[in-house]
Amino acid sequence: MLFGVVAVFNLLLDPKLILIDEPSIGLSPLMVQEVFAILKDLRGKGVTILLIEQNAKQALQISDYGLVLEQGQTRIEDTAPRILADSRIAQLFLGGGLAQAAGVA
């Protein structure tokens, strides 16, 4: 509910940029869908969104560009569609890191 109030307030101010940290954390799947629908709508209205989100797949689906961090280090930086198609992403999010995926000891 708080996210909705913040989103409405921000829309009233006609922002050019919104910074959002983990908007889906602790929410039910239905609420997560609503949050991402709001973000997608804002993006469609020309608002730039800087989003930090553990739900990488869903975040990248509404993004133009992404950075993948692992243990505080930038591991992948590319367009969102290319990151989503990168086979290393499954390894990173399903256990192990990018070094393991590359066979580095």
C-alpha positions as CSV (number, residue, x, y, z in Angstrom):
1,M,0.0,0.0,0.0
2,L,2.8,2.4,0.9
3,F,4.3,1.9,-2.6
4,G,1.0,3.0,-4.2
5,V,0.9,6.1,-2.1
6,V,4.5,7.0,-3.0
7,A,3.8,6.3,-6.7
8,V,0.8,8.6,-6.7
9,F,2.7,11.3,-4.8
10,N,5.6,11.1,-7.3
11,L,3.2,11.3,-10.2
12,L,1.7,14.5,-8.8
13,L,5.2,16.0,-8.8
14,D,5.7,15.1,-12.5
15,P,9.2,13.6,-11.9
16,K,11.8,13.0,-14.6
17,L,13.7,10.4,-12.5
18,I,12.6,8.0,-9.8
19,L,15.0,5.9,-7.7
20,I,13.5,2.7,-6.3
21,D,15.2,0.1,-4.1
22,E,13.7,-3.4,-3.9
23,P,10.1,-2.5,-4.5
24,S,8.9,-6.1,-4.6
25,I,10.6,-7.3,-1.4
26,G,8.1,-9.0,1.0
27,L,5.1,-8.6,-1.3
28,S,2.7,-11.2,-2.5
29,P,3.0,-12.3,-6.1
30,L,-0.2,-10.3,-6.9
31,M,1.2,-7.1,-5.4
32,V,4.5,-7.6,-7.2
33,Q,2.6,-7.7,-10.5
34,E,0.9,-4.4,-9.5
35,V,4.2,-2.8,-8.6
36,F,5.8,-3.7,-11.9
37,A,2.7,-2.6,-13.8
38,I,3.0,0.9,-12.1
39,L,6.7,1.0,-13.0
40,K,6.0,0.0,-16.6
41,D,3.3,2.7,-16.8
42,L,5.7,5.3,-15.4
43,R,8.4,4.3,-17.9
44,G,5.8,4.6,-20.7
45,K,5.2,8.2,-19.5
46,G,8.8,9.0,-20.0
47,V,10.0,8.8,-16.4
48,T,13.5,7.5,-16.0
49,I,13.6,4.8,-13.3
50,L,16.7,3.6,-11.5
51,L,15.7,0.3,-10.1
52,I,17.5,-2.0,-7.7
53,E,15.7,-5.3,-7.6
54,Q,16.5,-8.9,-6.8
55,N,13.8,-10.1,-9.1
56,A,16.1,-9.7,-12.0
57,K,14.0,-11.3,-14.7
58,Q,10.9,-9.2,-14.0
59,A,13.0,-6.0,-13.6
60,L,14.8,-6.6,-16.9
61,Q,11.6,-7.3,-18.7
62,I,10.6,-3.6,-18.2
63,S,14.1,-2.2,-18.6
64,D,16.1,-0.8,-21.4
65,Y,19.5,-1.4,-19.8
66,G,20.8,-3.4,-16.9
67,L,23.7,-4.1,-14.6
68,V,24.2,-7.4,-12.9
69,L,26.1,-7.3,-9.6
70,E,27.7,-10.2,-7.8
71,Q,29.2,-9.6,-4.4
72,G,29.4,-5.9,-5.0
73,Q,31.1,-6.2,-8.4
74,T,29.6,-5.4,-11.8
75,R,29.6,-8.7,-13.7
76,I,27.4,-7.9,-16.7
77,E,26.5,-4.6,-18.2
78,D,24.3,-4.5,-21.3
79,T,20.9,-3.9,-22.8
80,A,18.1,-5.7,-20.9
81,P,17.2,-8.1,-23.7
82,R,20.8,-9.2,-24.1
83,I,21.2,-9.8,-20.3
84,L,17.9,-11.8,-20.3
85,A,19.2,-13.9,-23.1
86,D,22.7,-14.5,-21.5
87,S,23.1,-18.1,-20.4
88,R,25.4,-17.0,-17.5
89,I,22.4,-15.4,-15.8
90,A,20.7,-18.7,-15.0
91,Q,24.0,-19.9,-13.4
92,L,24.3,-16.7,-11.4
93,F,20.7,-16.8,-10.0
94,L,20.4,-20.6,-9.7
95,G,23.5,-21.1,-7.6
96,G,27.1,-20.4,-8.1
97,G,28.6,-17.3,-9.5
98,L,29.9,-16.2,-12.8
99,A,33.4,-17.4,-12.0
100,Q,31.9,-20.9,-11.6
101,A,30.0,-20.7,-14.8
102,A,33.2,-19.7,-16.6
103,G,35.1,-22.6,-15.0
104,V,37.4,-20.4,-13.0
105,A,38.7,-22.0,-9.7
